[in-house]
């Protein structure tokens, strides 16, 4: 599965969000910035992302996924600390 195809699976659930998908072999690194994550525990955040990828995971198309999720405020803090 290409990164564009994976993005297409995520976009309907996180429309208007910052979504970044990178691939290294069979492993994908997904970063999503969306205020839907505000007040959610890390496992709840991952469950939201996994729900968008359910078909690709159960079919075996996706084998390994690393997920990073942030609210817009958390993302701004990360960017501010980088500069």
HELIX and SHEET records of a PDB file:
HELIX    1   1 UNK A    3  UNK A   11  1                                   9    
HELIX    2   2 UNK A   35  UNK A   37  5                                   3    
HELIX    3   3 UNK A   42  UNK A   58  1                                  17    
HELIX    4   4 UNK A   72  UNK A   82  1                                  11    
SHEET    1   A 3 UNK A  18  UNK A  24  0                                        
SHEET    2   A 3 UNK A  27  UNK A  33 -1                                        
SHEET    3   A 3 UNK A  64  UNK A  70  1                                        
END                                                                             
